Amino acid sequence: MTIQVALIEDHELVRTGLKLLIERQKDLQVVGEAADGAEGLKIIARTLPDVVVLDLSIPHLNGFELLEQLQHQKRPPKVLVVTANEDLDSLQRSWNLGASGHLPKRSAADELIVAIRKIAAGEKVFPLKEESKAVKTLGFNETSGRLTGAESLSERETEVLKLIAAGHMAKEIAAKLDISLKTVETYKSRGMQKLSLRGRTELVRFAMKMGWLNDTP
């Protein structure tokens, strides 16, 4: 079975190199290319690729915005982020927005091919887990292949974020945990900052990935 790949990268030289590398493989085929996020969405809708290789720093809808748009699709493609951005915020945000893997542009060619195949098969790819300070800070679950980030949260921060994700209001949470409204906001703010989450939508996505909504009353 051929794995169909779409490339979204604004640098033509890099994009051409990626295409040549991918199409040398008998089981991989590039079905679409785009130099910006807006065109990338059109390419994805038209070609329905199995895997999207995405750079975060693209114009006219950056990588994060494109990832968020893909979440609204019934069957969003799997996304491998290939970027020069290896900072903590970029890693966490792309994961929270549904990326299946993250690969630095300095990676070897064979790492890219292996990553595409693994992601197409439903696996998560995070090859930096042993060497990246950012990944150690966020936490990586070897069994599930998930970048969790939950390891950095205190017990109270976790409780508050779980309840917020489940739809509880601040007053309800304060009463349930027997703490003040101000304390609820403090735990919320601190927890969201640790996870690099921006708003309730990203928190709910994170909670769903973690299975928090299954055990929150």
VONULO-182234 format. One record per residue: x, y, z of N, C-alpha, C in turn. Coordinates in steps of 0.1 Angstrom, whole numbers, plus 2048, in hexadecimal, padded with zeros to 3 digits. Layout:
BEGIN
XYZXYZXYZ/...
This chain:
BEGIN
8087F480080080080080980D800/8068167F780E8227F680982D800/81283280780F83D81180F84A809/80485180980385E80280786A80B/81087280781587D80F81388A809/81089481180F8A280C81A8AA813/8208B380C82B8BB8118278CA813/8288D081E8258DE8208318E4826/8388EB81E8458F18218478FD818/84B90981E84C91581685991780E/86391081287091180B870906800/87090B7F38709027E887B8F87E7/8878FC7EB8938F37EB8918E87F4/88C8EB8008898E180A87E8D7806/8748DD8018688D57FC86C8CC7F1/8748D17E88788C87DD8818BD7E2/88A8C07EB8928B57F188A8AB7F8/8808AF8008778A680787089D7FD/86B8A37F286489B7E886C8917E1/8788947DE88288B7D788587F7E1/8878837ED88A8797F787F86F7F9/8738747FB86786C7FD8648637F1/8658697E58618617D986B8577D5/8768567DC88084B7D987B83E7E0/8718407E986C8347F086082E7E8/8608217E685681A7DE84881B7E5/84881D7F283B81D7F983682B7FC/83D8357F88398437FB83784B7EE/82D8537EE82A85C7E382586A7E7/82B8747E18288827E481C8857DB/8108887E180488B7D98018997D8/8088A27E08058B07E08108B87E7/8128C47E281B8CD7E98158DB7EA/81A8E27F58158F07F78208F87FE/8209057FB82A90E80182591680C/81891580F81291C81A806915820/80191982B7F79128327E991282B/7E691D8257D991E81E7D8914813/7E391480B7E390B7FF7E48FD804/7EB8FB8107ED8EE8157DF8E7819/7D68EF81E7C98EA8227C18E6815/7C38ED80A7BD8EA7FE7C28DC7F8/7D08DB7F97D68CF7F47D28C37FC/7D18C58097CD8BA8127BE8B580F/7B58BF80D7A78BC8097A68B57FC/7AF8B97F37AE8B37E57B48A67E4/7BF8A37EB7C78977E97C588D7F4/7BF8918007BD88880B7C987F80E/7D48858127E187D8157E0875822/7E886B8227E986482F7F186B839/7FB87283580587983D808887837/80789184080B89E83C8198A2842/8238A583B8308AA84082F8B9840/82F8BF84C82C8CD84E8378D5855/83A8E084F8438EA85683A8F385E/83E8F786A83690087283790F86D/843913868845921864841923855/835923852830925845826931844/82693883981D94483880E940836/80694B8377F79498337F093E83A/7F293D8477ED9328507F992A854/7FE92D86080A926864807917868/81191086C81090286E8068FF87A/8069078847FD9058907EF90888B/7ED9128847DF91587F7DA90B876/7E390586D7DF8FB8647DB8EE86C/7E38EB8767E08DF87F7D28E1885/7CF8ED88A7C28EF8907B78EE886/7B98F387A7AF8F186F7AC8E286C/7B78DA86C7B58CC8697AD8C5873/7AD8CA8807A58C388A7968C4887/7928CD87F7838CE87C77F8C4871/7898BE86B7858B48607818A7866/7788A085F77389386477E889866/78788885C79287F85C79F887859/7A488E8637B08958607BC88C85E/7C58908557D18888527DA88885E/7E387E85E7EE87E8687F8888864/7FE88F86E80789A86A815898871/81F89986982D89986E8328A786D/8358AD87883B8BA87884A8B9876/84F8BF86B85E8BF8698628CE869/8698D287386B8E08758788E387C/87D8EF87B8898F38828858F8890/8788F98938748FD8A08748F18AA/87D8F18B387E8E68BD87C8EB8CB/8768F78CC8748FD8DA8688F68E0/8678F78ED85D8F18F584E8F48F1/84C9018EE83E9058EA83A8FF8DD/8438FF8D38408FA8C683D8EB8C7/8458E38CE8438D58D08358D28D6/8338D98E18268D68E881A8DA8E0/81A8E68DA80F8EB8D380B8E28C7/8168DE8C08138D68B480D8C98B8/8128C38C380C8B78C87FE8B88CD/7FB8C38D47EE8C68D97E48C88CE/7E98CD8C27E08D08B77DF8C48AD/7E48B88B27E18AC8AA7EC8A68A2/7F88AC8A28048A689B8078988A0/80A89089680E88289A81D88089C/82588A89883388989A83A896898/84689789D84E8A389C85C89F899/8628A588E86F8A188A8778AE886/8838B088C88A8BC8898908BB87B/8928C78748978C78678A58C2866/8AC8C18718BA8BC8718BB8AD871/8AF8A68718AF8988718B4892865/8B98858668BE87E85A8B287A851/8B58788448AB87583A8A386883E/8AA85E8438A385284689A853852/89C85D85B89385F866886864861/88686D85787A87285187286784B/87885E84387185383D86A84A847/87284685186D83E85C862844863/86385186685885986D84B859865/84C85B85884085B84F83984D850/84184384F83B83584F83583285C/83B83686783683387582983B877/82984887381D85087581184A86C/81484686080A84185780483485E/80C82D86580782186C800823879/7FF83087D7F8833889801836895/80E83589381783789F81A8468A1/81F84A8AD8238578AF8328578AE/8378628A98468638A784B86F8AE/85586D8B785B8788BE86A8748C1/8728748B688086F8B88898778C1/8858838C588D88B8CE88B8888DC/88487E8DF88087C8ED88C8798F7/8978748F28A28718FA8AC87D8FB/8AC8868F18B68918F18B089E8F4/8A38A08F389E8AE8F389A8B1902/89F8BC90789B8C191488C8C4914/8878C99098798CD9088708C190A/8748B690386C8A990486D8A4912/8788A491987989F9268718A8930/86F8B592D8678BD9358588BA933/8558B79268478B59238428A7928/84C89D92684888F92984488891D/84987C91B845873910841866915/83586191283185491683584A90B/83F84290F84583890583B82E901/83282A90A82882090681E8258FC/8188308FF80E8368F681383E8EB/8208428EC82684B8E28208598E2/81B85D8EE81686A8EF81F8748F7/81F8808F282688B8F981C890903/81E88D91081389091981489E91F/81F8A19258208AE92C81A8AE93A/8128A493D80B8A39498158A1955/82089C95282A89995D82E8A5964/82D8B195D8328BD9638278C496C/81B8BF96C8108C59748108BF982/80C8C898B8098C49997FC8BD999/7F98B69A47EC8AF9A57E08B89A4/7E18C49AB7D68CE9AB7D58D499D/7E08D79967DF8DC9887D88D297F/7DB8C69817D58BB9797C68BB97B/7C28BB9887B48BA98C7AC8C6986/7B28D29877AB8DE9827A98DD973/7B48DA96C7B38D995D7AA8CE959/7A98C395F7A08B895C7928BD95D/78F8C49687818C996A77D8D4960/7878DD95D7848E79537818E0945/7898D79417888D093577A8C9934/7758C493F7698BD94075D8C6940/75F8D49407558DD93F7508E494C/7578E19577538E79637588F6964/74F8FE96A75390C96C75C90E978/76291A97976C91C98376591B991/7599219937529209A07509119A4/74C90999A7498FB99D7568F49A2/7618F799B76E8F199E7728F59AC/7719029AF7759079BC76D9009C7/7608FE9C57588F79CF75C8E99D0/75E8E29C57618D49C576E8D19CB/7788DA9C97858D79CF7888DF9DC/77D8E69E077E8EE9ED78A8F89EC/78B8FF9E179590A9E078F9169DB/7969229DB79092E9D77919309C8/7889399C378893C9B47969409AF/79C9489B77AA94D9B47B49429B2/7B29389BB7BB92C9BB7B99249AF/7AC9239AB7A891B99F7AF922993/7AE92F9927B49369877C3935987/7C99349927D89339937DC92598E/7D591A9937D890D98E7D690C97F/7CB91297A7C891196C7D3918964/7D69249687E092C9607EE925960/7F292096C7FF91996D7FF90C965/7F49059657F48F895E7F38FA94F/7EC90494A7EB90793C7F990C937/80091493F80D91893B81790D93A/81690494381F8F894381D8F0936/8108EF93280D8E692780D8EE919/8108FB91A81090490E803904907/7F890390F7EB9039097E5911908/7DE9148FD7D99218FB7C99208FA/7C29219057B49219047AE913907/7A191390A79A90790E79A8FC903/7999018F67998F78EB7A58EE8EB/7B18F48ED7BD8EC8ED7BD8E48F9/7B88E99057B88E19117AF8D490F/7A38D690979A8CB9077A18C08FE/7A88C58F37AF8BB8EA7B98B48F2/7C18BB8FB7CB8B49037C58AA90C/7BA8AE9137B38A591C7AE899915/7A989A9097A488E9017B08858FE/7BB88B8FA7C78828F87CB87B904/7CA8819107CF87B91C7C5872922/7B887291D7AE86A9237A886F92F/7AA87C9327A588393E79688393E/79088493378188693377A879936/78186E93577B86193877985F947/78186694F78086395E77D870966/77887A95F774886966765887968/76088897475288897774C895972/
